[in-house]
């Protein structure tokens, strides 16, 4: 050992009350609403109102907003999207911008 110094370190693991952040559980009303939307889309798709095309609802990750798409199931081509992709991108950019401004 150089210069005769001894280092004492405690490397034991201690329990703590810390829990990593978790996403909040969706409220019961929100879950019920999501089920209603899914059921409505299934009903419309089963009715044949859009011919062979299907309605698909997607939750956009960046803004957590619902997006409705009319999709050709054979080609997976999106025939219509509400809101349009340009509006979704704008919402993502605004969300990111407001998050950066909040950090300042």
KOLDREN-748375 format. One record per residue (C-alpha): residue number from 0; residue in three letters; x negated, y, z. Coordinates in nm, 2 decimals. Layout:
N
NUM / ala / X / Y / Z
...
# end
This chain:
104
0 / unk / 0.00 / 0.00 / 0.00
1 / unk / -0.14 / 0.34 / -0.09
2 / unk / -0.21 / 0.58 / 0.20
3 / unk / -0.04 / 0.35 / 0.45
4 / unk / 0.31 / 0.49 / 0.40
5 / unk / 0.61 / 0.27 / 0.44
6 / unk / 0.94 / 0.35 / 0.28
7 / unk / 1.26 / 0.23 / 0.44
8 / unk / 1.57 / 0.22 / 0.22
9 / unk / 1.92 / 0.11 / 0.29
10 / unk / 2.05 / -0.08 / -0.02
11 / unk / 2.36 / -0.23 / 0.14
12 / unk / 2.70 / -0.19 / -0.03
13 / unk / 2.96 / -0.01 / 0.17
14 / unk / 3.33 / 0.00 / 0.10
15 / unk / 3.47 / 0.34 / 0.02
16 / unk / 3.82 / 0.48 / -0.03
17 / unk / 3.72 / 0.61 / -0.38
18 / unk / 3.93 / 0.48 / -0.67
19 / unk / 3.85 / 0.58 / -1.03
20 / unk / 4.11 / 0.80 / -1.19
21 / unk / 4.40 / 0.62 / -1.35
22 / unk / 4.67 / 0.72 / -1.59
23 / unk / 5.00 / 0.79 / -1.41
24 / unk / 5.27 / 0.53 / -1.46
25 / unk / 5.54 / 0.64 / -1.69
26 / unk / 5.86 / 0.75 / -1.52
27 / unk / 6.16 / 0.52 / -1.53
28 / unk / 6.34 / 0.77 / -1.75
29 / unk / 6.06 / 0.78 / -2.00
30 / unk / 6.05 / 0.40 / -2.02
31 / unk / 6.42 / 0.39 / -2.07
32 / unk / 6.40 / 0.65 / -2.35
33 / unk / 6.12 / 0.46 / -2.52
34 / unk / 6.34 / 0.15 / -2.52
35 / unk / 6.63 / 0.34 / -2.67
36 / unk / 6.41 / 0.48 / -2.95
37 / unk / 6.28 / 0.13 / -3.02
38 / unk / 6.63 / -0.01 / -3.03
39 / unk / 6.75 / 0.27 / -3.26
40 / unk / 6.46 / 0.20 / -3.50
41 / unk / 6.54 / -0.17 / -3.50
42 / unk / 6.91 / -0.10 / -3.57
43 / unk / 6.83 / 0.14 / -3.86
44 / unk / 6.58 / -0.11 / -4.01
45 / unk / 6.83 / -0.39 / -3.98
46 / unk / 7.10 / -0.18 / -4.15
47 / unk / 6.90 / -0.16 / -4.47
48 / unk / 6.96 / 0.22 / -4.49
49 / unk / 6.61 / 0.27 / -4.62
50 / unk / 6.62 / -0.03 / -4.84
51 / unk / 6.31 / -0.24 / -4.79
52 / unk / 6.13 / 0.04 / -4.61
53 / unk / 6.11 / 0.05 / -4.24
54 / unk / 6.11 / 0.32 / -3.97
55 / unk / 5.81 / 0.30 / -3.74
56 / unk / 5.76 / 0.51 / -3.43
57 / unk / 5.40 / 0.57 / -3.31
58 / unk / 5.27 / 0.75 / -3.00
59 / unk / 4.98 / 0.98 / -3.11
60 / unk / 4.69 / 0.93 / -2.88
61 / unk / 4.54 / 1.28 / -2.89
62 / unk / 4.86 / 1.46 / -2.80
63 / unk / 5.08 / 1.18 / -2.67
64 / unk / 5.36 / 1.28 / -2.90
65 / unk / 5.60 / 1.06 / -3.10
66 / unk / 5.55 / 1.03 / -3.47
67 / unk / 5.81 / 0.88 / -3.70
68 / unk / 5.70 / 0.71 / -4.02
69 / unk / 5.89 / 0.55 / -4.31
70 / unk / 5.67 / 0.27 / -4.43
71 / unk / 5.68 / 0.03 / -4.72
72 / unk / 5.62 / -0.30 / -4.54
73 / unk / 5.48 / -0.47 / -4.85
74 / unk / 5.20 / -0.21 / -4.90
75 / unk / 5.19 / -0.05 / -4.56
76 / unk / 5.20 / 0.28 / -4.74
77 / unk / 5.34 / 0.57 / -4.53
78 / unk / 5.61 / 0.72 / -4.75
79 / unk / 5.72 / 0.99 / -4.50
80 / unk / 5.58 / 1.11 / -4.17
81 / unk / 5.74 / 1.35 / -3.92
82 / unk / 5.57 / 1.56 / -3.81
83 / unk / 5.33 / 1.56 / -4.12
84 / unk / 4.97 / 1.46 / -4.07
85 / unk / 4.85 / 1.83 / -4.10
86 / unk / 5.07 / 1.93 / -3.81
87 / unk / 4.94 / 1.63 / -3.60
88 / unk / 4.58 / 1.74 / -3.67
89 / unk / 4.66 / 2.10 / -3.58
90 / unk / 4.81 / 1.98 / -3.25
91 / unk / 4.50 / 1.77 / -3.18
92 / unk / 4.27 / 2.07 / -3.25
93 / unk / 4.48 / 2.30 / -3.03
94 / unk / 4.47 / 2.04 / -2.75
95 / unk / 4.10 / 2.00 / -2.78
96 / unk / 4.05 / 2.38 / -2.79
97 / unk / 4.26 / 2.44 / -2.48
98 / unk / 4.07 / 2.17 / -2.29
99 / unk / 3.74 / 2.34 / -2.38
100 / unk / 3.87 / 2.68 / -2.28
101 / unk / 3.99 / 2.54 / -1.95
102 / unk / 3.64 / 2.41 / -1.87
103 / unk / 3.48 / 2.75 / -1.90
# end
